Amino acid sequence: MKIGLDIFKRVWKEEDGLGTLEILLIVAVLVAIAIIFRKWIID
């Protein structure tokens, strides 16, 4: 857990990594929305 947290902190501090982090957060939100509304989407 500590290793993952250290990597997250380094990515957060780097400006180049910030773009990657933003993309990952957007993808995570889209996946969460798709999972929540999956029955409505399939119908």
C-alpha distance matrix in Angstrom:
0.0 3.8 5.5 5.3 6.3 8.7 10.1 10.6 12.4 14.5 15.5 16.4 18.6 20.4 23.2 23.3 19.7 20.7 23.1 20.5 18.2 21.3 22.2 18.9 19.3 22.9 22.3 19.8 22.5 25.2 23.5 23.0 26.7 27.8 26.2 27.7 31.1 31.2 34.2 36.1 35.4 36.5 39.7
3.8 0.0 3.8 5.4 5.0 6.2 8.7 9.8 10.5 12.4 14.3 15.1 16.6 18.6 21.8 22.2 18.9 20.0 22.8 20.6 18.3 21.6 23.0 20.1 20.4 24.2 24.0 21.8 24.4 27.2 26.0 25.5 29.1 30.4 29.1 30.5 33.9 34.1 37.2 39.0 38.1 39.5 42.7
5.5 3.8 0.0 3.8 5.4 5.1 6.3 8.6 9.9 10.7 12.4 14.2 15.6 16.9 20.1 20.0 16.8 18.5 21.0 18.5 16.9 20.5 21.5 18.7 19.7 23.3 22.9 21.2 24.1 26.6 25.4 25.5 29.0 30.1 29.0 30.8 33.9 33.9 37.2 38.9 37.7 39.0 42.3
5.3 5.4 3.8 0.0 3.8 5.5 5.1 6.1 8.6 10.0 10.6 12.1 14.4 15.6 18.4 18.2 14.7 16.0 18.3 15.7 13.8 17.2 18.1 15.1 16.0 19.7 19.2 17.4 20.3 22.8 21.6 21.7 25.2 26.3 25.4 27.2 30.3 30.3 33.6 35.2 34.0 35.4 38.7
6.3 5.0 5.4 3.8 0.0 3.8 5.4 5.0 6.2 8.7 9.9 10.3 12.4 14.4 17.3 17.9 14.5 15.2 18.0 16.0 13.6 16.7 18.4 15.7 15.9 19.7 19.9 17.9 20.4 23.3 22.6 22.2 25.6 27.2 26.3 27.7 30.8 31.4 34.7 36.0 35.0 36.7 39.8
8.7 6.2 5.1 5.5 3.8 0.0 3.8 5.4 5.1 6.3 8.7 9.8 10.8 12.6 15.9 16.5 13.5 14.8 17.9 16.2 14.3 17.7 19.4 17.2 17.9 21.5 21.9 20.4 23.0 25.8 25.2 25.2 28.5 30.0 29.4 30.9 33.9 34.4 37.8 39.0 37.8 39.5 42.7
10.1 8.7 6.3 5.1 5.4 3.8 0.0 3.8 5.4 5.1 6.2 8.5 10.0 10.8 13.9 13.8 10.6 12.4 15.1 12.9 11.6 15.2 16.5 14.4 15.7 19.1 19.2 18.2 21.0 23.5 22.9 23.5 26.6 27.8 27.6 29.4 32.1 32.4 35.9 37.1 35.6 37.2 40.6
10.6 9.8 8.6 6.1 5.0 5.4 3.8 0.0 3.8 5.5 5.2 6.0 8.7 10.1 12.7 13.0 9.5 10.3 13.1 11.3 9.0 12.3 14.1 12.0 12.6 16.2 16.7 15.5 18.0 20.7 20.5 20.7 23.7 25.3 25.1 26.6 29.4 30.0 33.5 34.4 33.1 35.0 38.2
12.4 10.5 9.9 8.6 6.2 5.1 5.4 3.8 0.0 3.8 5.5 5.0 6.2 8.8 11.7 13.0 10.2 10.6 14.1 13.2 10.9 13.9 16.3 14.8 14.9 18.4 19.6 18.5 20.5 23.4 23.6 23.6 26.4 28.2 28.2 29.4 32.2 33.1 36.6 37.3 36.1 38.2 41.3
14.5 12.4 10.7 10.0 8.7 6.3 5.1 5.5 3.8 0.0 3.8 5.4 5.3 6.3 9.9 10.6 8.3 9.8 13.1 12.2 11.0 14.3 16.3 15.3 16.2 19.4 20.4 19.9 22.2 24.7 24.9 25.5 28.2 29.8 30.0 31.5 34.0 34.7 38.3 39.0 37.4 39.5 42.7
15.5 14.3 12.4 10.6 9.9 8.7 6.2 5.2 5.5 3.8 0.0 3.8 5.5 5.3 7.9 8.0 4.9 6.5 9.5 8.4 7.4 10.8 12.6 11.8 13.0 16.0 16.9 16.8 19.1 21.4 21.8 22.7 25.2 26.6 27.2 28.8 31.1 31.7 35.4 36.0 34.2 36.3 39.5
16.4 15.1 14.2 12.1 10.3 9.8 8.5 6.0 5.0 5.4 3.8 0.0 3.8 5.7 7.4 9.1 6.5 5.8 9.5 9.5 7.3 9.8 12.6 12.1 12.2 15.2 16.9 16.5 18.2 20.8 21.7 22.0 24.3 26.3 26.9 28.0 30.4 31.4 35.0 35.4 33.9 36.3 39.3
18.6 16.6 15.6 14.4 12.4 10.8 10.0 8.7 6.2 5.3 5.5 3.8 0.0 3.8 6.4 8.9 7.7 7.5 11.2 11.9 10.6 12.7 15.6 15.6 15.8 18.6 20.4 20.3 21.8 24.4 25.4 25.8 28.0 30.0 30.7 31.8 34.1 35.2 38.8 39.0 37.5 39.9 42.9
20.4 18.6 16.9 15.6 14.4 12.6 10.8 10.1 8.8 6.3 5.3 5.7 3.8 0.0 3.8 5.5 5.2 6.3 9.4 10.2 10.1 12.3 14.5 15.1 16.0 18.4 19.9 20.5 22.2 24.3 25.4 26.4 28.4 30.0 31.0 32.4 34.5 35.3 39.0 39.2 37.3 39.7 42.7
23.2 21.8 20.1 18.4 17.3 15.9 13.9 12.7 11.7 9.9 7.9 7.4 6.4 3.8 0.0 3.8 5.4 5.0 7.2 9.3 9.8 10.9 13.2 14.6 15.4 17.1 19.0 20.1 21.4 23.2 24.8 25.9 27.5 29.2 30.6 31.9 33.6 34.6 38.3 38.1 36.1 38.7 41.6
23.3 22.2 20.0 18.2 17.9 16.5 13.8 13.0 13.0 10.6 8.0 9.1 8.9 5.5 3.8 0.0 3.8 5.4 6.0 7.4 9.2 10.6 11.9 13.4 15.1 16.5 17.8 19.3 21.1 22.4 23.7 25.4 27.0 28.2 29.7 31.4 32.9 33.5 37.3 37.2 34.9 37.2 40.4
19.7 18.9 16.8 14.7 14.5 13.5 10.6 9.5 10.2 8.3 4.9 6.5 7.7 5.2 5.4 3.8 0.0 3.8 5.4 5.1 6.2 8.7 10.0 10.6 12.3 14.3 15.4 16.4 18.5 20.1 21.1 22.5 24.5 25.7 26.9 28.6 30.4 31.0 34.8 35.0 32.8 35.0 38.2
20.7 20.0 18.5 16.0 15.2 14.8 12.4 10.3 10.6 9.8 6.5 5.8 7.5 6.3 5.0 5.4 3.8 0.0 3.8 5.4 4.9 6.1 8.6 9.8 10.5 12.3 14.2 15.1 16.5 18.4 19.9 21.0 22.6 24.3 25.6 26.9 28.7 29.7 33.4 33.3 31.4 33.9 36.8
23.1 22.8 21.0 18.3 18.0 17.9 15.1 13.1 14.1 13.1 9.5 9.5 11.2 9.4 7.2 6.0 5.4 3.8 0.0 3.8 5.4 5.1 6.3 8.7 10.0 10.7 12.4 14.2 15.5 16.7 18.4 20.0 21.3 22.6 24.4 25.9 27.2 28.0 31.8 31.5 29.3 31.7 34.7
20.5 20.6 18.5 15.7 16.0 16.2 12.9 11.3 13.2 12.2 8.4 9.5 11.9 10.2 9.3 7.4 5.1 5.4 3.8 0.0 3.8 5.4 5.1 6.2 8.7 10.0 10.6 12.2 14.4 15.4 16.4 18.3 20.1 21.0 22.5 24.4 25.9 26.3 30.1 30.2 27.9 30.1 33.3
18.2 18.3 16.9 13.8 13.6 14.3 11.6 9.0 10.9 11.0 7.4 7.3 10.6 10.1 9.8 9.2 6.2 4.9 5.4 3.8 0.0 3.8 5.4 5.1 6.2 8.6 9.9 10.5 12.4 14.3 15.3 16.4 18.4 19.9 21.0 22.5 24.4 25.2 28.9 29.1 27.3 29.6 32.7
21.3 21.6 20.5 17.2 16.7 17.7 15.2 12.3 13.9 14.3 10.8 9.8 12.7 12.3 10.9 10.6 8.7 6.1 5.1 5.4 3.8 0.0 3.8 5.4 5.1 6.2 8.6 9.8 10.7 12.4 14.3 15.4 16.6 18.4 20.0 21.2 22.7 23.8 27.5 27.2 25.4 28.0 30.9
22.2 23.0 21.5 18.1 18.4 19.4 16.5 14.1 16.3 16.3 12.6 12.6 15.6 14.5 13.2 11.9 10.0 8.6 6.3 5.1 5.4 3.8 0.0 3.8 5.5 5.1 6.1 8.5 10.0 10.6 12.2 14.2 15.4 16.4 18.3 20.0 21.2 21.8 25.5 25.4 23.1 25.5 28.6
18.9 20.1 18.7 15.1 15.7 17.2 14.4 12.0 14.8 15.3 11.8 12.1 15.6 15.1 14.6 13.4 10.6 9.8 8.7 6.2 5.1 5.4 3.8 0.0 3.8 5.5 5.1 6.1 8.7 9.9 10.5 12.2 14.3 15.2 16.4 18.3 20.0 20.4 24.2 24.5 22.5 24.7 27.9
19.3 20.4 19.7 16.0 15.9 17.9 15.7 12.6 14.9 16.2 13.0 12.2 15.8 16.0 15.4 15.1 12.3 10.5 10.0 8.7 6.2 5.1 5.5 3.8 0.0 3.8 5.5 5.0 6.2 8.6 9.9 10.5 12.4 14.2 15.3 16.5 18.4 19.5 23.2 23.3 21.7 24.2 27.1
22.9 24.2 23.3 19.7 19.7 21.5 19.1 16.2 18.4 19.4 16.0 15.2 18.6 18.4 17.1 16.5 14.3 12.3 10.7 10.0 8.6 6.2 5.1 5.5 3.8 0.0 3.8 5.4 5.2 6.2 8.6 9.9 10.6 12.3 14.3 15.4 16.6 17.8 21.4 21.0 19.2 22.0 24.7
22.3 24.0 22.9 19.2 19.9 21.9 19.2 16.7 19.6 20.4 16.9 16.9 20.4 19.9 19.0 17.8 15.4 14.2 12.4 10.6 9.9 8.6 6.1 5.1 5.5 3.8 0.0 3.8 5.5 5.1 6.1 8.5 9.9 10.4 12.2 14.2 15.4 15.7 19.5 19.6 17.5 19.7 22.9
19.8 21.8 21.2 17.4 17.9 20.4 18.2 15.5 18.5 19.9 16.8 16.5 20.3 20.5 20.1 19.3 16.4 15.1 14.2 12.2 10.5 9.8 8.5 6.1 5.0 5.4 3.8 0.0 3.8 5.5 5.2 6.1 8.7 9.9 10.6 12.3 14.3 14.9 18.6 19.2 17.6 19.8 22.9
22.5 24.4 24.1 20.3 20.4 23.0 21.0 18.0 20.5 22.2 19.1 18.2 21.8 22.2 21.4 21.1 18.5 16.5 15.5 14.4 12.4 10.7 10.0 8.7 6.2 5.2 5.5 3.8 0.0 3.8 5.5 5.0 6.2 8.6 9.9 10.5 12.3 13.8 17.3 17.2 16.1 18.8 21.4
25.2 27.2 26.6 22.8 23.3 25.8 23.5 20.7 23.4 24.7 21.4 20.8 24.4 24.3 23.2 22.4 20.1 18.4 16.7 15.4 14.3 12.4 10.6 9.9 8.6 6.2 5.1 5.5 3.8 0.0 3.8 5.4 5.1 6.1 8.6 9.9 10.6 11.6 15.2 14.9 13.1 15.9 18.6
23.5 26.0 25.4 21.6 22.6 25.2 22.9 20.5 23.6 24.9 21.8 21.7 25.4 25.4 24.8 23.7 21.1 19.9 18.4 16.4 15.3 14.3 12.2 10.5 9.9 8.6 6.1 5.2 5.5 3.8 0.0 3.8 5.4 5.0 6.1 8.6 9.9 10.0 13.7 14.4 12.7 14.6 17.8
23.0 25.5 25.5 21.7 22.2 25.2 23.5 20.7 23.6 25.5 22.7 22.0 25.8 26.4 25.9 25.4 22.5 21.0 20.0 18.3 16.4 15.4 14.2 12.2 10.5 9.9 8.5 6.1 5.0 5.4 3.8 0.0 3.8 5.4 5.1 6.2 8.7 9.7 13.1 13.8 13.1 15.3 18.0
26.7 29.1 29.0 25.2 25.6 28.5 26.6 23.7 26.4 28.2 25.2 24.3 28.0 28.4 27.5 27.0 24.5 22.6 21.3 20.1 18.4 16.6 15.4 14.3 12.4 10.6 9.9 8.7 6.2 5.1 5.4 3.8 0.0 3.8 5.4 5.1 6.1 8.2 11.4 11.1 10.5 13.4 15.6
27.8 30.4 30.1 26.3 27.2 30.0 27.8 25.3 28.2 29.8 26.6 26.3 30.0 30.0 29.2 28.2 25.7 24.3 22.6 21.0 19.9 18.4 16.4 15.2 14.2 12.3 10.4 9.9 8.6 6.1 5.0 5.4 3.8 0.0 3.8 5.5 5.3 5.5 9.2 9.4 7.9 10.3 13.0
26.2 29.1 29.0 25.4 26.3 29.4 27.6 25.1 28.2 30.0 27.2 26.9 30.7 31.0 30.6 29.7 26.9 25.6 24.4 22.5 21.0 20.0 18.3 16.4 15.3 14.3 12.2 10.6 9.9 8.6 6.1 5.1 5.4 3.8 0.0 3.8 5.6 5.1 8.4 10.0 9.5 10.9 13.7
27.7 30.5 30.8 27.2 27.7 30.9 29.4 26.6 29.4 31.5 28.8 28.0 31.8 32.4 31.9 31.4 28.6 26.9 25.9 24.4 22.5 21.2 20.0 18.3 16.5 15.4 14.2 12.3 10.5 9.9 8.6 6.2 5.1 5.5 3.8 0.0 3.8 5.8 8.0 8.9 9.6 11.7 13.6
31.1 33.9 33.9 30.3 30.8 33.9 32.1 29.4 32.2 34.0 31.1 30.4 34.1 34.5 33.6 32.9 30.4 28.7 27.2 25.9 24.4 22.7 21.2 20.0 18.4 16.6 15.4 14.3 12.3 10.6 9.9 8.7 6.1 5.3 5.6 3.8 0.0 3.8 5.6 5.3 6.1 8.7 10.2
31.2 34.1 33.9 30.3 31.4 34.4 32.4 30.0 33.1 34.7 31.7 31.4 35.2 35.3 34.6 33.5 31.0 29.7 28.0 26.3 25.2 23.8 21.8 20.4 19.5 17.8 15.7 14.9 13.8 11.6 10.0 9.7 8.2 5.5 5.1 5.8 3.8 0.0 3.8 5.4 5.0 6.0 8.6
34.2 37.2 37.2 33.6 34.7 37.8 35.9 33.5 36.6 38.3 35.4 35.0 38.8 39.0 38.3 37.3 34.8 33.4 31.8 30.1 28.9 27.5 25.5 24.2 23.2 21.4 19.5 18.6 17.3 15.2 13.7 13.1 11.4 9.2 8.4 8.0 5.6 3.8 0.0 3.8 5.5 5.2 6.3
36.1 39.0 38.9 35.2 36.0 39.0 37.1 34.4 37.3 39.0 36.0 35.4 39.0 39.2 38.1 37.2 35.0 33.3 31.5 30.2 29.1 27.2 25.4 24.5 23.3 21.0 19.6 19.2 17.2 14.9 14.4 13.8 11.1 9.4 10.0 8.9 5.3 5.4 3.8 0.0 3.8 5.6 5.3
35.4 38.1 37.7 34.0 35.0 37.8 35.6 33.1 36.1 37.4 34.2 33.9 37.5 37.3 36.1 34.9 32.8 31.4 29.3 27.9 27.3 25.4 23.1 22.5 21.7 19.2 17.5 17.6 16.1 13.1 12.7 13.1 10.5 7.9 9.5 9.6 6.1 5.0 5.5 3.8 0.0 3.8 5.5
36.5 39.5 39.0 35.4 36.7 39.5 37.2 35.0 38.2 39.5 36.3 36.3 39.9 39.7 38.7 37.2 35.0 33.9 31.7 30.1 29.6 28.0 25.5 24.7 24.2 22.0 19.7 19.8 18.8 15.9 14.6 15.3 13.4 10.3 10.9 11.7 8.7 6.0 5.2 5.6 3.8 0.0 3.8
39.7 42.7 42.3 38.7 39.8 42.7 40.6 38.2 41.3 42.7 39.5 39.3 42.9 42.7 41.6 40.4 38.2 36.8 34.7 33.3 32.7 30.9 28.6 27.9 27.1 24.7 22.9 22.9 21.4 18.6 17.8 18.0 15.6 13.0 13.7 13.6 10.2 8.6 6.3 5.3 5.5 3.8 0.0
